[in-house]
């Protein structure tokens, strides 16, 4: 038996994880500077867009998400699922004319905001609940429809008189959710759960000129999935037990990735999202509220938003209610809350060893090259290292300050800028040793017109020995 109403306990567990899911759902919804006229707000909703099949066939977008993960349900367990997505609705602005009729306009000026056409997003949910045993036989398929519709909202001036209206138009969306489970071989009683979320709308572009904006009202935007077990546990996809490693590796996830969610230490809720997350993701406690631009830093966004002109803030407030909330948040944030956005140290932990040493004990007695009574670690007092004169051996050749090398950034690097340095020649400026015994080469790239300034300021690029190759004239 299935039902669209989630058990109360499962609904509570999903609610606890929904704060993170909201960051996924609204990522890219409206970007700084939070105005519809901003160029980057004309290409929106970058993640988790499930388009109609007839549109997806000719584009880089997809009509289906597939989640596979492993679970260990207890006897009689139920599986609950909740699909969440945004339904994009077109908002047009109309002005009341002298003839008593409404006419579409590009902007409508009000004392506190400037209203402009905009695509809003309304949150939609599809919920499922079934016995796990049911999923291992026929599975569960639930189609859903969100009908087309139109609503109007009057726009009033400061005196309460109607000066225009907003017209919101929604297109029909059809979709389907399917859940199946299969018993894995072995003694552990583990099941492979497969969940698919699919856009089944029959909308077609109509002509070859239809663009992505035409498909968005018929799409599931920011689509993601919650899964919950009433009894039992899911296995982590990133840190599974050793015996489950091969089974986890064989799971097929398409356009989404499942992680353990909710309260840390529990494994009964999974969030499958179009953004790769770690297990038990959480919003930083210092974050004051949603800024809808999660790839940026809250402090920078807040400061920049507070610095917008009054006219820019009026347009932002008229762009979208969520954008208006961001403006109000930046304008009213207390200094102590803003200060917390500057950063936090989370690696500190309580130690039970003896307390800190007295100031005169903070020395490095007996360390070669370090004078007794000097702080640990003071490079000016450590005679065992000299970045300007030290040399290391790479591929049988001596490398130090003045050596010419070929750059070959390693796989450990994640900065796309490193791609531009591949194969470039550089000059070594210093050989640096860190307190953990690692060696780093400070270099300037040959042909860089700012190399002299970098040397003067001590601003270099740093590579490890296995990321460079000595040149013949080194």
C-alpha positions as CSV (number, residue, x, y, z in Angstrom):
1,X,0.0,0.0,0.0
2,X,1.3,3.5,-0.8
3,X,0.3,6.9,0.4
4,X,1.3,10.5,-0.4
5,X,1.4,11.5,3.2
6,X,4.7,10.9,5.0
7,X,4.8,9.4,8.5
8,X,5.3,12.2,11.1
9,X,8.7,10.8,12.3
10,X,10.0,10.7,8.7
11,X,8.7,14.2,7.9
12,X,10.5,15.5,11.0
13,X,13.8,13.9,9.8
14,X,13.4,15.3,6.3
15,X,12.7,18.7,7.8
16,X,15.9,18.6,9.8
17,X,17.9,18.0,6.6
18,X,15.9,20.5,4.5
19,X,18.0,23.5,5.4
20,X,20.9,22.1,3.3
21,X,18.5,21.0,0.6
22,X,17.1,24.5,0.4
23,X,20.7,25.7,-0.5
24,X,20.6,23.1,-3.4
25,X,17.0,24.0,-4.5
26,X,17.7,27.7,-4.7
27,X,21.3,27.7,-5.8
28,X,21.5,30.1,-8.7
29,X,17.9,31.3,-8.1
30,X,19.0,34.9,-8.1
31,X,22.6,36.0,-8.1
32,X,24.3,39.1,-6.8
33,X,23.6,42.0,-7.5
34,X,20.1,40.5,-7.2
35,X,18.6,42.5,-10.1
36,X,16.8,41.1,-13.1
37,X,18.8,43.4,-15.3
38,X,22.2,41.9,-14.3
39,X,23.6,39.9,-17.1
40,X,24.3,36.8,-14.9
41,X,20.6,36.7,-13.8
42,X,19.6,36.1,-17.4
43,X,21.0,32.5,-17.3
44,X,19.5,31.0,-14.2
45,X,19.1,27.7,-12.4
46,X,22.3,26.0,-13.3
47,X,21.8,22.8,-11.4
48,X,19.3,20.0,-11.4
49,X,17.1,21.1,-14.3
50,X,15.0,18.2,-15.7
51,X,13.6,19.4,-19.0
52,X,10.9,17.8,-21.2
53,X,12.2,14.8,-23.2
54,X,11.6,16.4,-26.6
55,X,13.8,19.4,-25.5
56,X,16.5,17.4,-23.7
57,X,17.1,15.2,-26.8
58,X,18.6,18.2,-28.6
59,X,20.4,19.9,-25.7
60,X,22.9,19.4,-22.9
61,X,20.1,19.1,-20.4
62,X,18.5,15.9,-19.2
63,X,15.0,14.7,-18.5
64,X,15.8,12.1,-15.9
65,X,17.8,11.7,-12.6
66,X,18.8,8.3,-11.4
67,X,19.8,7.5,-7.8
68,X,21.3,4.2,-6.7
69,X,22.4,3.4,-3.2
70,X,22.6,0.6,-0.7
71,X,20.4,0.1,2.3
72,X,20.0,-2.4,5.2
73,X,16.3,-2.3,6.2
74,X,15.0,-4.1,9.2
75,X,12.0,-6.4,8.9
76,X,8.8,-4.5,8.2
77,X,10.6,-1.3,7.4
78,X,9.0,1.4,5.2
79,X,10.8,3.6,2.7
80,X,9.7,7.2,2.3
81,X,10.6,9.5,-0.5
82,X,10.2,13.2,-1.2
83,X,11.0,14.9,-4.5
84,X,11.4,18.6,-4.4
85,X,11.7,21.0,-7.3
86,X,10.9,24.5,-8.4
87,X,8.1,25.2,-10.9
88,X,9.1,28.3,-12.9
89,X,6.3,30.8,-13.4
90,X,6.5,33.8,-15.8
91,X,5.7,37.1,-14.1
92,X,4.8,40.0,-16.4
93,X,4.2,43.6,-15.3
94,X,1.2,45.6,-16.5
95,X,0.4,49.3,-16.0
96,X,-3.2,50.6,-15.5
97,X,-3.8,53.0,-18.4
98,X,-6.0,56.1,-18.4
99,X,-8.6,54.0,-20.4
100,X,-8.9,51.6,-17.5
101,X,-7.2,48.7,-19.2
102,X,-3.9,47.1,-18.3
103,X,-0.9,47.3,-20.7
104,X,2.4,45.2,-20.5
105,X,5.4,47.3,-19.5
106,X,9.1,46.7,-19.0
107,X,9.2,48.4,-15.6
108,X,6.8,49.9,-13.1
109,X,8.2,52.5,-10.7
110,X,7.1,52.5,-7.1
111,X,8.5,54.5,-4.2
112,X,10.1,51.4,-2.5
113,X,10.8,49.1,-5.5
114,X,10.9,48.8,-9.3
115,X,8.8,45.9,-10.7
116,X,10.1,44.2,-13.8
117,X,9.3,40.9,-15.6
118,X,10.9,37.9,-13.9
119,X,10.7,34.1,-13.7
120,X,9.7,33.2,-10.2
121,X,10.0,29.7,-8.7
122,X,7.3,28.0,-6.6
123,X,8.4,25.0,-4.5
124,X,6.7,21.7,-5.4
125,X,6.9,18.4,-3.5
126,X,5.9,14.8,-4.5
127,X,5.9,12.4,-1.6
128,X,5.8,8.6,-1.6
129,X,5.7,5.9,1.2
130,X,5.8,2.2,0.8
131,X,6.8,-1.0,2.5
132,X,10.4,-2.0,1.5
133,X,9.0,-5.5,0.7
134,X,6.7,-4.0,-2.0
135,X,9.7,-2.4,-3.7
136,X,11.5,-5.7,-4.1
137,X,8.6,-7.2,-6.1
138,X,6.9,-4.9,-8.5
139,X,8.4,-1.7,-7.4
140,X,6.5,1.6,-7.1
141,X,5.7,4.1,-9.9
142,X,3.9,7.3,-9.1
143,X,3.0,9.8,-11.9
144,X,2.3,13.4,-11.0
145,X,1.0,16.5,-12.7
146,X,1.2,20.2,-11.9
147,X,-1.5,21.9,-13.9
148,X,-1.2,25.1,-15.9
149,X,-2.6,28.2,-14.3
150,X,-2.7,32.0,-14.2
151,X,-3.0,34.4,-11.2
152,X,-3.1,38.2,-11.0
153,X,-2.0,40.4,-8.1
154,X,-2.9,44.1,-8.0
155,X,-0.1,46.7,-7.5
156,X,-1.0,49.6,-5.3
157,X,0.8,52.9,-4.8
158,X,1.5,54.6,-1.5
159,X,-2.1,55.9,-1.3
160,X,-3.6,52.4,-1.9
161,X,-4.7,53.1,-5.4
162,X,-4.3,50.4,-8.1
163,X,-1.6,51.5,-10.6
164,X,-0.9,48.1,-12.2
165,X,-0.9,44.4,-11.7
166,X,1.4,41.4,-11.8
167,X,0.3,38.4,-14.0
168,X,1.8,35.0,-13.1
169,X,1.5,32.2,-15.7
170,X,2.4,28.6,-15.0
171,X,2.7,25.9,-17.6
172,X,1.7,22.3,-17.1
173,X,4.4,19.8,-15.8
174,X,4.1,16.0,-15.9
175,X,6.6,13.7,-14.2
176,X,7.1,10.3,-12.8
177,X,8.9,8.9,-9.7
178,X,9.9,5.2,-9.6
179,X,11.3,3.2,-6.7
180,X,12.7,-0.4,-6.9
181,X,14.9,-2.5,-4.7
182,X,16.9,-5.7,-5.3
183,X,18.5,-8.1,-2.9
184,X,22.3,-8.3,-3.2
185,X,24.1,-11.6,-3.0
186,X,25.7,-12.3,0.3
187,X,24.9,-12.8,4.0
188,X,24.3,-9.1,4.9
189,X,20.7,-8.6,3.8
190,X,21.6,-5.6,1.8
191,X,19.4,-4.1,-0.9
192,X,20.3,-1.9,-3.9
193,X,17.7,0.9,-4.1
194,X,17.1,2.5,-7.4
195,X,15.1,5.8,-7.6
196,X,14.4,7.7,-10.8
197,X,12.8,11.1,-11.1
198,X,11.7,11.9,-14.7
199,X,10.1,14.7,-16.6
200,X,7.5,13.2,-18.8
201,X,5.9,16.4,-20.2
202,X,4.9,16.2,-23.9
203,X,5.8,19.8,-24.5
204,X,7.8,20.3,-27.7
205,X,9.7,23.4,-28.8
206,X,7.4,23.9,-31.7
207,X,10.1,25.4,-33.9
208,X,13.8,25.3,-33.9
209,X,14.1,28.8,-32.6
210,X,12.8,27.9,-29.1
211,X,15.5,28.4,-26.5
212,X,16.2,27.2,-23.0
213,X,14.0,29.9,-21.6
214,X,11.0,28.4,-23.4
215,X,11.6,25.0,-21.8
216,X,12.1,26.2,-18.2
217,X,8.4,26.6,-17.4
218,X,7.9,23.0,-18.4
219,X,10.9,21.7,-16.4
220,X,11.6,20.4,-12.9
221,X,14.1,23.0,-11.6
222,X,16.6,22.2,-8.9
223,X,15.2,18.7,-8.6
224,X,16.5,16.6,-5.7
225,X,15.3,13.7,-3.6
226,X,15.0,12.7,0.0
227,X,14.9,9.0,1.0
228,X,14.2,7.8,4.5
229,X,14.0,4.4,6.2
230,X,11.6,3.9,9.1
231,X,13.9,1.1,10.5
232,X,17.4,0.3,9.3
233,X,20.2,2.3,7.7
234,X,21.7,3.4,4.4
235,X,25.3,2.8,3.6
236,X,27.6,5.7,2.8
237,X,28.5,6.0,-0.9
238,X,31.8,7.7,0.0
239,X,32.9,5.7,3.0
240,X,31.2,2.3,2.8
241,X,32.3,-0.7,4.9
242,X,35.0,-2.7,3.2
243,X,32.7,-5.6,2.3
244,X,30.4,-3.3,0.5
245,X,33.0,-1.4,-1.6
246,X,32.4,-3.4,-4.8
247,X,28.6,-3.1,-4.6
248,X,28.8,0.7,-4.0
249,X,31.2,1.1,-6.9
250,X,28.7,-0.7,-9.2
251,X,25.8,1.7,-8.3
252,X,24.9,3.9,-11.2
253,X,24.0,7.5,-10.4
254,X,23.0,9.8,-13.2
255,X,22.9,13.6,-12.8
256,X,22.6,13.4,-9.0
257,X,24.6,12.1,-6.1
258,X,23.3,10.5,-2.8
259,X,24.8,11.3,0.6
260,X,23.8,10.6,4.2
261,X,21.9,13.6,5.5
262,X,20.2,14.8,8.7
263,X,21.6,14.5,12.2
264,X,25.3,13.5,12.3
265,X,25.8,9.9,13.4
266,X,22.5,8.7,11.9
267,X,22.2,6.8,8.6
268,X,18.4,6.7,8.0
269,X,18.1,9.7,5.6
270,X,19.7,10.2,2.2
271,X,19.7,13.4,0.2
272,X,20.3,12.9,-3.5
273,X,21.2,16.2,-5.1
274,X,22.6,17.5,-8.4
275,X,25.5,19.1,-6.5
276,X,28.1,16.7,-5.0
277,X,28.1,17.0,-1.2
278,X,29.8,15.1,1.6
279,X,27.9,13.0,4.1
280,X,25.9,14.9,6.6
281,X,26.4,18.3,5.0
282,X,25.4,21.3,7.1
283,X,25.0,25.1,6.7
284,X,27.7,27.0,8.6
285,X,26.2,28.3,11.9
286,X,27.6,31.7,11.2
287,X,25.5,32.1,8.0
288,X,22.8,34.7,8.7
289,X,20.4,33.6,6.0
290,X,20.0,32.5,2.4
291,X,21.9,34.5,-0.2
292,X,21.1,32.2,-3.1
293,X,24.6,32.4,-4.4
294,X,26.3,29.5,-2.5
295,X,29.4,29.5,-4.6
296,X,30.4,32.8,-3.1
297,X,31.3,33.9,0.4
298,X,28.6,35.2,2.7
299,X,30.8,38.0,4.0
300,X,31.7,39.3,0.5
301,X,28.1,39.1,-0.7
302,X,26.8,40.9,2.4
303,X,29.3,43.7,2.1
304,X,28.7,44.1,-1.6
305,X,24.9,44.0,-1.2
306,X,25.0,46.7,1.5
307,X,27.1,48.9,-0.8
308,X,24.5,48.9,-3.6
309,X,23.0,52.3,-4.4
310,X,19.4,53.1,-3.3
311,X,18.2,52.8,-6.9
312,X,19.9,49.3,-7.3
313,X,18.3,48.2,-4.1
314,X,14.9,49.4,-5.3
315,X,15.3,47.3,-8.4
316,X,16.4,44.3,-6.4
317,X,13.4,44.5,-4.1
318,X,11.1,44.6,-7.1
319,X,12.9,41.7,-8.8
320,X,11.8,39.0,-6.4
321,X,10.6,38.7,-2.8
322,X,13.7,36.6,-1.9
323,X,16.0,39.2,-3.4
324,X,14.2,41.8,-1.2
325,X,14.9,39.7,1.8
326,X,18.6,39.7,1.0
327,X,18.7,43.5,0.7
328,X,16.9,43.8,4.0
329,X,19.3,41.3,5.6
330,X,22.4,43.2,4.4
331,X,20.9,46.6,5.5
332,X,20.0,45.5,9.0
333,X,22.8,43.1,9.9
334,X,24.3,43.9,13.3
335,X,28.1,44.5,13.4
336,X,28.6,41.5,15.6
337,X,26.9,39.2,13.2
338,X,28.8,40.6,10.2
339,X,32.1,40.1,12.2
340,X,31.3,36.4,12.6
341,X,31.2,36.0,8.8
342,X,34.9,36.8,8.6
343,X,35.8,33.2,9.5
344,X,35.8,30.5,12.1
345,X,38.2,27.9,13.3
346,X,36.6,24.4,13.5
347,X,39.7,22.3,14.0
348,X,40.3,23.2,17.6
349,X,39.5,20.5,20.2
350,X,39.9,20.2,23.9
351,X,43.1,18.5,25.1
352,X,43.6,16.9,28.5
353,X,47.4,17.2,28.5
354,X,49.2,19.5,30.9
355,X,48.6,23.2,30.4
356,X,50.6,25.5,28.2
357,X,54.3,26.1,29.0
358,X,55.5,29.3,30.6
359,X,56.8,31.9,28.1
360,X,60.5,31.1,28.9
361,X,59.8,27.4,28.0
362,X,58.6,28.1,24.5
363,X,61.9,27.4,22.9
364,X,63.5,24.7,20.8
365,X,66.5,23.5,23.0
366,X,68.7,21.0,21.4
367,X,67.5,21.6,17.8
368,X,70.6,22.0,15.5
369,X,71.0,25.5,14.2
370,X,68.5,27.1,16.6
371,X,69.7,29.3,19.4
372,X,68.2,28.4,22.9
373,X,65.5,30.8,24.0
374,X,64.1,31.5,20.5
375,X,60.5,30.9,19.6
376,X,59.3,27.8,17.8
377,X,59.4,28.3,14.9
378,X,61.3,31.4,13.9
379,X,62.8,31.1,10.3
380,X,65.1,34.1,11.0
381,X,66.7,32.2,13.9
382,X,66.9,28.8,12.2
383,X,70.3,28.6,10.5
384,X,69.6,25.2,9.1
385,X,67.5,26.7,6.2
386,X,68.3,29.4,3.7
387,X,65.7,29.8,1.0
388,X,68.0,31.8,-1.2
389,X,70.9,29.3,-1.1
390,X,69.3,25.9,-0.4
391,X,69.3,23.5,-3.3
392,X,67.5,20.2,-3.9
393,X,68.1,17.4,-6.4
394,X,65.4,16.7,-9.0
395,X,65.9,14.0,-11.7
396,X,69.6,13.9,-10.8
397,X,70.1,17.7,-11.3
398,X,70.7,20.4,-8.6
399,X,67.9,23.0,-8.5
400,X,67.9,26.2,-6.5
401,X,67.4,29.9,-6.8
402,X,68.1,31.0,-10.4
403,X,67.4,27.5,-11.9
404,X,65.2,27.3,-15.0
405,X,62.5,24.7,-14.8
406,X,59.5,23.4,-16.8
407,X,56.2,23.4,-14.9
408,X,54.0,20.3,-14.8
409,X,51.2,20.9,-12.2
410,X,50.3,17.7,-10.5
411,X,47.0,15.9,-10.2
412,X,46.6,17.0,-6.6
413,X,45.8,20.5,-7.9
414,X,42.2,21.7,-8.3
415,X,42.7,25.3,-9.5
416,X,41.7,25.7,-13.2
417,X,44.4,28.4,-13.4
418,X,47.0,25.6,-13.3
419,X,46.0,24.5,-16.7
420,X,47.5,27.7,-18.2
421,X,50.8,27.0,-16.5
422,X,51.2,23.5,-18.0
423,X,54.4,23.4,-20.0
424,X,55.5,26.9,-19.2
425,X,59.1,27.7,-18.2
426,X,59.8,29.4,-14.9
427,X,62.7,30.6,-12.8
428,X,63.2,29.3,-9.2
429,X,63.3,32.2,-6.7
430,X,63.7,30.2,-3.5
431,X,63.7,26.7,-2.0
432,X,61.4,26.5,1.0
433,X,61.1,23.9,3.7
434,X,58.0,23.6,5.9
435,X,57.9,22.4,9.5
436,X,56.5,19.0,8.3
437,X,59.5,18.3,6.2
438,X,57.9,19.2,2.9
439,X,59.8,21.1,0.1
440,X,58.3,23.8,-2.0
441,X,59.8,25.8,-4.9
442,X,58.9,29.5,-5.2
443,X,58.9,30.4,-8.9
444,X,58.2,33.2,-11.3
445,X,56.9,32.4,-14.8
446,X,59.2,33.5,-17.6
447,X,57.6,36.1,-19.8
448,X,55.4,37.4,-17.0
449,X,55.6,41.2,-17.3
450,X,54.9,41.5,-13.5
451,X,57.8,39.2,-12.5
452,X,59.9,42.1,-11.1
453,X,57.0,43.3,-9.0
454,X,56.4,39.8,-7.7
455,X,60.0,39.5,-6.7
456,X,59.9,42.9,-4.9
457,X,56.7,41.9,-3.0
458,X,57.7,38.3,-2.4
459,X,54.5,37.0,-4.2
460,X,55.4,33.8,-6.0
461,X,53.8,30.6,-7.4
462,X,54.6,27.5,-5.5
463,X,55.3,24.0,-6.8
464,X,56.5,20.7,-5.3
465,X,59.6,19.0,-6.7
466,X,57.6,16.4,-8.6
467,X,55.7,19.2,-10.4
468,X,58.8,20.6,-12.2
469,X,61.5,19.3,-14.5
470,X,65.0,21.0,-14.6
471,X,66.0,22.5,-18.0
472,X,69.3,21.9,-19.6
473,X,70.8,25.3,-18.6
474,X,69.7,25.0,-14.9
